[in-house]
Amino acid sequence: MIPHPAKVLVVDDQPAVAEVCACTLAEAGHSVTTAFSGKEAIAILEVGEIDIVLTDVSMPGMSGMDLLRRFPPNGTTPDFVLMTAYGSVPAAVEAMRLGAYDYILKPFGGDELAMAIGRLADLRHLRMENRRLRLQLDARNGVGGMVGNSAEIVELSEAILRVAGRRQPVLIAGETGTGKELVARAIHQYGPNKNAPFVVVDCGALAEGVIESELFGHARGSFTGALANRSGLLTAAANGTLFLDEIGELSLPSQAKLFRVLQEHEYRPLGDNTVLRFSARIVAATNQDLPAMVKAGTFRQELYYRLNVHSLCVPPLRTRAGDIPLLVEHFIRRHGDGAIIGISPDALQTLMKFPWTGNVRELDNCILTMCSNCDGRVLETSHFSPAFRKAFQADLPAGSPLEEAERETIDRVLESTGGNVPEAARRLGISKATFYRKMARRASVS
């Protein structure tokens, strides 16, 4: 077995040539898929994880050059090696200018092919290793906003790198407050279109009556109050990333509309006959058990499969308590305005023992409160909020003191916003639907 096997796609309109190349590379230890046309190759590249594309330059329909232009290499997408006859060398040189790694002249031997692909596989592995090390070195400042050097965070960072360059949908699962949006932004940041828009859709905040207009846009006069043409969020995302936060909050009719967009890659603004192309990447996030919702009939199975091409899970803070010191340091820099230089060992020890059901967001809010209460240079246990001390010290069944603290927090935030639910939800970092659920649970307990 070679040191660094790669997933290789061999593309040639002559099946015999493709099969010989595939057998040679498979014997060398690579995982090989074959395609006999550019169209077939596109279908594989859009849904599969391919590291290297070995393609003939001259093919009927879509040539190897056309395929290269469709999937330009950028460090995160597949690398290209072109097979060419002597008379097509100028085209191969042009391919190198477009970003292809190398070209190989026909006829070539099996050893020559295996060596060329092996060198590229080694180079890709080195690139990935360098990026992984850079992620670890940047852990104190937070890669994409994520802070930590635990095995869970390093594994998540590596997964982000694997999927970032592949334009297929990503489904991010994780509890509330774990940082799912930060993961989505990191995927966008490390992807090929990082300079394109990153558009957030709060699915829990989209009322059923306006979701179509918000997503697709509308034409003037399409409904009462539509006084002008308006572009929707799908248009705003352009060729960037559309982040569907809390996708499990969408109603079944809205799920059906979204599925059609993902299936057809096109949509029409409300009241308009113009068909628009949808080219953004979809990243969705949820704190719910979507497979269970599919089984219960509250989430469409076809939409789940369409979104779950790549899946990432953001670990809860309680499983990576070793990251808490780095997180605390990070939040002190954010909220301490340079006046606060650290935290006492006792206070840090208390934070590391706390269960953090609200995860990183809850820790962030705790440090913000402590910084507000601190008139010195170091955070102490005396700077904890009364709600936190009560939750930590109460000798009650797990969850009970935290639920009480949550109710107190809801009351306090709601009071400070004058009863403005959308603003209260925004300050707490949750959707309006989630806020209303917590209010209902709070009322049932009272």
C-alpha positions in Angstrom: 0.0 0.0 0.0 1.3 3.4 -1.0 1.8 6.0 1.9 -0.9 8.4 0.8 -3.7 6.8 -1.3 -6.0 9.2 -3.1 -9.5 9.1 -4.6 -9.0 9.3 -8.3 -11.5 9.9 -11.1 -10.4 8.6 -14.5 -12.2 10.3 -17.5 -11.7 9.0 -21.0 -14.2 8.5 -23.8 -12.4 5.3 -24.8 -13.5 2.7 -22.1 -10.5 0.5 -22.8 -8.0 3.3 -22.0 -10.0 4.3 -18.9 -10.1 0.8 -17.6 -6.4 0.2 -18.0 -5.6 3.5 -16.2 -8.1 2.5 -13.4 -6.5 -0.9 -13.0 -3.0 0.5 -12.8 -3.9 3.1 -10.2 -6.0 0.6 -8.2 -3.0 -1.8 -8.1 -0.9 1.1 -6.8 -3.3 1.4 -3.9 -5.6 4.3 -4.9 -9.4 4.3 -4.9 -10.5 4.7 -8.5 -13.8 5.7 -10.2 -14.2 5.9 -14.0 -16.3 8.1 -16.3 -16.5 7.9 -20.1 -17.6 11.4 -20.8 -17.4 14.9 -19.3 -21.1 14.9 -18.5 -20.7 11.7 -16.5 -17.6 13.1 -14.7 -19.6 16.2 -13.7 -22.3 14.0 -12.0 -19.6 12.2 -10.0 -17.7 15.4 -9.0 -20.8 17.1 -7.8 -21.7 14.3 -5.4 -18.5 12.4 -4.7 -15.3 13.2 -2.8 -12.6 13.1 -5.5 -9.0 14.1 -4.8 -7.5 13.8 -8.3 -9.0 13.9 -11.8 -7.1 12.1 -14.5 -8.8 13.2 -17.8 -8.1 13.0 -21.5 -7.8 16.4 -23.1 -9.7 15.6 -26.3 -13.2 14.1 -25.8 -16.4 14.7 -27.8 -18.9 17.0 -26.1 -17.2 18.2 -23.0 -13.4 18.1 -23.3 -10.9 17.7 -20.5 -10.2 21.5 -20.7 -13.9 22.2 -20.3 -14.0 20.0 -17.3 -11.0 21.8 -15.8 -12.7 25.2 -16.4 -15.8 23.8 -14.7 -13.9 22.8 -11.6 -10.8 25.1 -11.3 -8.3 23.8 -8.8 -7.9 26.1 -5.8 -6.2 24.0 -3.1 -9.4 22.6 -1.7 -11.0 21.2 -5.0 -9.6 18.2 -6.9 -6.3 18.5 -8.7 -6.2 17.7 -12.5 -3.7 15.6 -14.5 -4.4 15.6 -18.2 -3.6 12.8 -20.7 -2.7 14.1 -24.1 -1.3 13.1 -27.5 1.9 14.8 -28.7 0.0 17.1 -31.1 -2.1 18.4 -28.2 0.8 19.6 -26.0 -0.1 23.3 -26.5 -3.6 22.6 -25.0 -1.9 20.8 -22.1 0.3 23.8 -21.5 -2.8 26.0 -21.5 -4.3 23.6 -18.9 -1.3 24.2 -16.7 -2.0 27.9 -16.9 -5.5 27.2 -15.8 -4.3 25.4 -12.7 -3.8 21.8 -13.8 -1.1 20.0 -11.8 0.6 18.1 -14.7 0.0 16.4 -18.0 1.2 13.1 -19.3 1.9 12.2 -22.9 0.3 9.2 -24.6 1.3 6.5 -24.9 2.6 6.1 -21.4 3.6 3.2 -19.2 1.9 2.1 -16.0 4.9 3.0 -13.9 5.0 6.5 -15.3 1.2 7.0 -14.6 1.5 5.6 -11.1 4.5 7.8 -10.3 2.7 11.0 -11.6 -0.4 10.3 -9.5 1.6 9.2 -6.5 3.6 12.5 -6.5 0.4 14.5 -6.6 -1.2 12.4 -3.8 1.8 13.1 -1.6 1.6 16.8 -2.4 -2.1 16.9 -1.5 -1.4 15.1 1.8 1.4 17.6 2.6 -1.0 20.5 1.9 -3.7 19.0 4.2 -1.1 18.4 6.9 0.2 22.0 6.7 -3.4 23.3 6.9 -4.1 21.0 9.9 -1.0 22.3 11.7 -2.0 25.9 10.9 -5.4 25.2 12.4 -3.8 23.9 15.6 -1.4 26.9 15.8 -4.3 29.2 15.4 -6.4 27.5 18.1 -5.8 30.2 20.7 -7.3 32.9 18.4 -10.0 30.7 17.0 -10.1 29.3 13.5 -13.3 30.6 12.0 -14.2 31.7 15.5 -13.8 28.2 17.0 -11.4 28.1 20.0 -9.8 25.0 21.4 -7.1 22.4 20.8 -9.0 19.3 22.1 -9.1 16.2 19.9 -12.8 16.9 19.2 -12.1 20.4 17.8 -9.0 19.3 15.8 -11.2 16.5 14.3 -13.9 19.0 13.5 -11.4 21.4 11.9 -10.0 18.6 9.7 -13.5 17.7 8.7 -14.2 21.3 7.8 -11.1 21.3 5.5 -12.2 18.1 3.9 -15.7 19.4 2.9 -14.9 23.1 2.4 -13.7 22.8 -1.2 -16.6 20.5 -2.2 -19.6 22.5 -3.3 -22.1 19.8 -2.1 -24.5 20.6 0.8 -23.3 20.2 4.4 -25.6 19.4 7.4 -24.2 20.6 10.8 -25.7 19.0 13.9 -25.2 20.1 17.5 -26.8 21.4 20.6 -27.9 25.0 21.0 -24.9 27.3 21.7 -22.2 24.9 20.4 -21.2 27.2 17.5 -22.9 25.7 14.4 -22.9 29.1 12.6 -19.2 29.5 13.3 -18.6 26.1 11.7 -20.7 27.2 8.7 -18.7 30.4 8.4 -15.5 28.4 8.6 -16.7 26.2 5.7 -17.4 29.3 3.7 -14.1 30.9 4.7 -12.0 27.9 3.6 -14.1 27.2 0.4 -13.4 28.3 -3.2 -15.9 31.2 -3.1 -14.9 32.7 0.2 -15.2 36.3 -1.2 -18.8 35.6 -2.3 -21.8 36.4 0.0 -22.5 34.4 3.1 -26.3 34.7 3.7 -27.9 33.5 6.9 -31.5 32.3 6.9 -33.1 32.0 10.4 -35.6 29.3 9.6 -37.2 29.6 13.0 -38.0 33.2 12.4 -39.6 32.8 8.9 -43.4 33.0 9.3 -45.2 30.6 7.0 -47.0 33.5 5.1 -43.8 35.3 4.1 -41.3 32.5 3.6 -41.7 32.3 -0.1 -41.3 36.0 -0.5 -38.3 36.1 1.8 -36.5 33.3 0.1 -37.5 33.7 -3.6 -38.3 37.4 -3.7 -41.4 38.8 -5.4 -42.6 40.9 -8.2 -44.4 44.2 -7.8 -48.2 43.6 -7.3 -47.8 39.8 -6.6 -49.7 40.3 -3.3 -51.1 43.2 -1.2 -48.3 45.4 -0.1 -45.9 44.3 -2.8 -45.2 47.8 -4.0 -41.9 47.1 -5.8 -39.9 44.2 -7.1 -37.8 42.6 -4.4 -34.9 40.1 -4.5 -35.0 37.2 -2.1 -32.3 35.6 0.0 -31.6 33.0 -2.7 -30.6 35.8 -5.0 -28.6 37.5 -2.4 -26.5 34.4 -1.8 -25.4 34.5 -5.5 -22.6 31.9 -5.9 -21.6 32.0 -2.2 -23.1 30.2 0.7 -26.7 30.0 1.9 -26.7 29.1 5.6 -30.1 27.6 6.7 -30.0 27.9 10.5 -32.3 25.6 12.5 -33.6 23.9 9.4 -35.8 21.6 11.5 -38.0 24.6 12.3 -39.3 24.8 8.7 -42.9 23.7 8.1 -43.5 20.8 5.8 -44.9 23.0 3.0 -41.8 25.2 3.2 -39.6 22.1 3.2 -41.2 21.1 -0.1 -40.5 24.5 -1.7 -36.9 24.3 -0.6 -36.4 20.8 -1.8 -37.6 21.8 -5.3 -35.0 24.5 -5.4 -32.2 22.1 -4.4 -33.4 19.5 -6.9 -33.8 21.8 -9.9 -31.2 24.5 -9.0 -33.6 27.1 -10.0 -36.6 29.1 -8.7 -39.1 31.8 -9.6 -39.8 35.0 -7.6 -43.4 35.1 -6.3 -45.7 36.5 -9.0 -42.9 36.4 -11.7 -42.5 34.1 -14.6 -38.7 34.6 -14.8 -36.8 31.5 -13.9 -33.6 32.3 -11.9 -30.6 30.0 -11.5 -29.6 29.0 -8.0 -25.9 28.4 -7.7 -25.1 29.0 -4.0 -23.8 26.3 -1.7 -26.2 25.1 0.9 -25.0 24.7 4.5 -27.8 23.7 7.0 -27.7 23.4 10.8 -30.0 21.9 13.4 -30.2 21.1 17.1 -32.9 18.5 16.5 -32.8 14.8 15.6 -33.7 15.0 11.9 -33.7 11.2 11.4 -36.3 10.9 14.2 -38.3 13.8 12.6 -38.2 12.0 9.3 -39.5 8.8 11.0 -42.2 10.9 12.7 -43.2 12.5 9.4 -42.3 16.1 10.5 -39.3 16.4 8.2 -39.3 15.4 4.6 -37.1 12.4 3.9 -36.0 13.6 0.4 -34.9 17.0 1.8 -33.0 15.3 4.6 -31.1 13.2 2.0 -30.4 16.2 -0.2 -29.0 18.2 2.7 -27.0 15.4 4.3 -24.4 14.9 1.6 -21.7 15.8 4.1 -22.5 15.8 7.9 -20.6 17.4 10.7 -21.3 17.3 14.4 -20.3 20.1 16.7 -19.3 18.6 20.2 -21.0 20.0 23.3 -18.7 21.9 25.7 -19.1 19.3 28.5 -17.2 16.7 26.3 -14.3 19.0 25.8 -13.8 20.7 29.2 -10.1 21.0 28.5 -10.9 23.8 26.0 -12.5 25.9 28.7 -9.3 27.7 29.7 -8.6 28.8 26.1 -12.2 29.8 25.7 -12.2 31.9 28.9 -9.0 33.6 27.8 -10.6 34.3 24.4 -13.8 35.8 26.0 -11.8 37.9 28.4 -9.9 39.4 25.5 -13.3 40.0 23.8 -15.2 41.5 26.8 -12.5 42.8 29.1 -11.5 45.8 27.1 -7.9 45.3 27.9 -8.5 46.1 31.6 -8.9 42.5 32.7 -5.8 40.3 32.4 -7.0 36.9 33.7 -9.1 34.8 36.0 -8.4 33.3 39.4 -7.7 29.5 39.7 -10.8 29.0 41.9 -13.1 30.8 39.4 -11.6 28.8 36.5 -12.0 25.6 38.4 -15.6 26.3 39.0 -16.2 27.0 35.3 -14.6 23.7 34.4 -16.9 21.8 36.7 -20.1 23.4 35.4 -22.2 21.3 33.0 -22.8 24.1 30.4 -26.1 23.0 29.0 -26.0 26.2 26.9 -22.5 25.3 25.7 -20.1 27.9 24.4 -22.7 30.6 24.1 -23.6 30.2 27.8 -19.9 30.4 28.8 -19.5 33.5 26.7 -22.5 35.2 28.5 -21.1 34.1 31.8 -17.7 35.8 31.1 -19.5 38.9 29.8 -21.3 39.2 33.1 -18.2 38.6 35.2 -16.3 41.3 33.2 -19.2 43.7 33.9 -19.1 42.9 37.6 -15.3 43.1 37.9 -13.7 46.4 39.0 -10.2 44.9 39.2 -7.8 43.2 36.9 -8.7 39.5 37.6 -12.0 37.7 37.5 -12.9 36.1 40.8 -15.7 33.8 42.0 -17.4 36.9 43.5 -18.0 38.2 40.0 -20.3 35.3 39.1 -24.0 36.3 38.7 -26.5 35.2 41.4 -28.2 32.9 38.9 -25.0 31.2 38.1 -24.0 30.7 41.7 -27.5 29.3 42.5 -27.3 26.9 39.5 -23.8 25.7 40.5 -24.4 25.4 44.2 -28.0 23.9 44.3 -28.0 20.3 45.3 -30.9 19.3 43.1 -31.4 16.7 40.3 -29.4 17.5 37.2 -31.0 20.2 35.1 -33.4 21.7 37.7 -31.2 24.6 38.8 -30.2 25.4 35.2 -33.9 25.4 34.2 -34.6 27.9 37.1 -31.6 30.0 36.0 -32.9 29.9 32.4 -36.3 31.1 33.5 -34.7 34.0 35.5 -32.7 34.9 32.4 -35.8 34.9 30.1 -37.6 37.2 32.6 -34.7 39.5 32.9 -34.0 39.8 29.1 -37.7 40.1 28.3 -38.1 42.9 30.9 -35.0 44.7 29.6 -36.5 44.7 26.0 -39.9 45.9 27.2 -41.5 42.6 26.1 -40.0 42.7 22.6 -39.8 39.0 21.8 -37.7 39.2 18.6 -35.1 41.4 20.3 -35.1 39.2 23.4 -34.5 36.1 21.2 -31.7 38.0 19.4 -29.9 38.9 22.6 -30.1 35.3 23.8 -28.9 34.0 20.5 -31.9 31.8 19.8 -34.7 31.8 17.2 -38.1 33.3 18.0 -39.7 29.8 17.8 -37.2 28.4 20.3 -37.9 31.4 22.6 -41.6 30.8 22.4 -41.1 27.1 23.3 -39.0 28.1 26.3 -41.7 30.5 27.4 -44.4 27.9 27.1 -42.3 25.4 29.1 -41.6 28.1 31.7 -45.3 28.8 32.0 -46.2 25.1 32.4 -43.7 24.8 35.3 -44.9 27.9 37.0 
